[in-house]
Amino acid sequence: MKKEQFHQERLHTKKEGHHAYDAENPNEGVISGRNAVKELLAGGRDIDKIFVARGDREGSIVALVAEAVARKIPLIEADRKKLDALCGHNRHQGIVAFAAERSYATIDDMLALAAARGEAPLLVIADGIEDPHNLGALMRCAECAGAHGLIIPKRRSVGLTSVVAKSSAGAIEHLPIAKVTNLANTIDELKEKGFWLYAADMDGAPHYKTDLRGAAAIVLGSEGFGISRLVKEKCDFVISIPLYGKVNSMNVSAAAAVILCEAARQRRDHA
């Protein structure tokens, strides 16, 4: 997989460009209009991202943007035609929010789940997966393999949309999912908690020859960009799935299934 190219950000807001949202059901989970977004923020529900009209801002939208920045909710500038399309041409007053399908968990929640099962924690880190079908399928694989949680970044990632939920085939209800500001910092925190980090990339050791027991976090990147350079450098090991055909990579959820099932096998064979 190719190394990820970082997107350029300006202040707290990134320009409209390469981002993911529920394209199949653009009105699901969408809250539009200043009063509606204000109530959404006041209600404390998890918000994946907020789109705001490009250009000068005035009135109540200034306070809404400030609160979103304070809560570290990703803000994306877009033209008004884009906002019209996102909210199905409903009145948006220059602001559209995407609410998460379910509340996010914390890494401590994941560790508590592993402790309750009497198992060494097994986590999955998704670095930059923006396709909702891929993220949902990855959740399904992780839950089936007995993983204790999935970690995604706030930026450069699809959130918990309705398509993600549907693609997970119910796994979203059972697998804790955490959304973090900085994956590199999160990896440092996991290492302090005794985790080994494994980056799944093309230039690694065969996954089945790698000891995946103990507290482990498997890092997977997107098909287009792979794992970001900094995240890969922070991992302890790089592992690969040997391939014997002409295509040089698997879909991320297929790769996750192969590696996570091997991790599950090792843990149960040596329990």
N, C-alpha and C positions, 0 to 999 in steps of 0.2 A: 504494500500500500504506500501511496505517496505521503510525504510529510505535509502536515497541515500548514496552509498559508494563513497567517493571522489577518483578520479583518481590521481595518483602521477605524478608530472611534474618535469622535470629537466631543470633548467635555463629557457630559453624562448621557448624551443622546447620540445614537448612531443613525446615519442616513439610511434612507430606504435602499434596499439592495437584496443580498442573498439572505433570506430568512424564511422560516417555515411557518405555516399556519394551516388550519384545516381547510384545504382547498375543495374537498368533496362536499363538505357541509359548512359553508362559510358563515352561516348564521348561528351555528351551535356554539354555545359558550361565549358568544360575543355580547358585550354590553356597550351600548353607544349612547352618547349624550352626556353633558356635564353633570346633571343631577344624578343620573343613573350610575355613572362612574364614581361620583362622590359617595353614594350610598354603598357601592361595592367596596370601596376603600374603607369606609367606616365599619362595614360588617366584618372585616377581618378575614374574609375568604382569600385563599391563595390566588394570586394573579400571575399568569405566565409572562405577559408583556402588555404594554400600552402603546398604541399608535397615536401620534399627535400630528396635526396639520403643520406642514413646513411653513416657516415665516414668522412674523412677529406674533407674539401672544399677548392677550389682554384679558382682563376680567377674571372670572373664577377659574379659568383653565390654568392660570399661573400658579394658583395654590394647589391644584391637582397635580401638576407636573412636579412641584416642589415636594409634595408628600410622596409621590412615586419615587423620586430620587432618594429621599430620606429612607425609604423602605427598600431601596436597591432593586426596584422593579425595572427590568429593561425597558427603555423608551426608544421608539423608532419613529423618525420623522418620515412623513409620507405626504404626497400631494392629495388634494381633496378627492380626486377621481379614485385613488386607491382606497381612501376611507369609505367612499360610497360603495365600492365593490365589497369591501370587508363586511360591512353591516347590511348588505342587501338593499342599499339605497334608502335605508331609514335615516331619519334626522340624527346626525352625529355631533354637530356643533364643534367639530374640530378635534374630537377625541373618541377613540374606540379601545376598549379593553378586552383581553382574552382571559376569562376566568378558568382556573384548572378544574378538571372533572372530579378530582378528589384532593384532599389535603395532603401536603407533603409531610414526610417523616423526617427524623433526624438520624444521624449515624448512631447516636446512643440508643435509639429505638431498635436499630438493627442488631446492635450488640446484645441488647436485652433479649431479643428474639432468639439469637444463637444460644445465649445462656439458658433460656427456658427450655430449649430443646436438648441441652447438654452437648452441644456441638461446637467445634472450632468455627469461628465466623468465616463465611465465604461471601464476598461482596463483588459486584460488577460495577465498573466505571465506564460510562458511555461518553466518549470524548467527541463531541461535535456531530452527533447523529441528528439530522434535520428532517429525515423522512418519517412521517408518523407510522407508516406500516412497518418499517424496520424497527423502530423503537418498541412498538407494541409486540412484534414477534420476538424481539430480544427479551422483553419482560416475560413472555410466555416460556421461553427456553430457560431463563434464570429461575423462575418459580418451579418448573418441572424438575430441574436439577437440584433443588433444595437450597438455592442461594438465599441469603438472609436479607438482601437489599440491593437496590440499584441506585447509583449516584449519577446525576446529570448536572451540567453547568447551567447557570442562569442565561448565559449568552451562547450563541452558536449551537442551539439545541431546540428541538421541538419540545413543547411542554406536554402536559397531560390533557390532550384534546380528546374529543369524542372518537376520532378515528384511531388514535392510540389505544384508547380503552377497548374499542371493538376488536382491534387487531391483536390485543393481548389475550383474547378469548377467556376473559375472567381473571387473568393473573393479576391485573391491576388492583383487585380487591384483596389480594393475599400477600403481595410483595411490597414491603416498605420502599418508598422512593424518596430520596433526598435531593434537593436542588441547592447547589452550592455556588458561591460567588467565584471562587478560584480553585480549579482542580489541582494545580501544583501545590497550593497551600494545604488542601485537603489531603493530598498524598503524604505530605510531611506530618500531618496530624495522625494519619493512620500508622505511619512508621513508629511514631512515639507510642502508639498503643500496641506495638508488637506485630504489625502486619508485614508480610512480604508482598511486594507489588510485582505483577507480571504483565508486561506489555505484549499484546498479541500483534506481531508484525512479521514481515516476510523474512527477515534476516536472523531469526532466532533458532534456538534449539528445538528439536521435536517435542511437542507438548506431552506426548506419552512417556518421554524419558525424563521429564521434569517432575520433581516432588512438589505436588500441589496441596499437600496436607498442611495442617496448622492454619493460623489466621492468614487468609489470603485475599487479595483483591485483584481481579482480572480486568485489565484495561483494554477496551476495544474502540477503534476509531471508525470514522465514516468511510464509505467506499471511495468517495471522491478525494479525500485529503489524508485519510489515515489518522494516526495519533500525532498530536502536535509535538514538536521537537522537545520543548521543555518538559512536557509530561513524560515522554519516553525516556529522557535522560534521568528523570527522578525515579524511574522504576528500577527494581533490583535485578530483574531478569527479563529477557526478551524470548518469547516462545512462538513457534510457528506450527502450522498444520502441514505436513508433507502432502504435496499435490502431485498427481501423476498424469493429468490431462494437459490439454493445450491452453485452457483458461488459467490465468495466473492468480486468481483470488476467488474466495467464496463471498456470498452475501454475508453481512455482518451477523445476522441472526443464525445463519447456518454455521458460521465459524464459532459463534458463542455456544451453540448446542454441542459441537464436537468437544470443545475445550472444557466446558462445564460438566459434561457427562463423564469425562475422564477424571476431573477433580472429584466428582461424586463417587466414582468407582474406587479411586485410591482411598478416600476417606472411609468408605464402608468396608473395604477389603482389609484395612489395617486397624479397624476400630477395636 
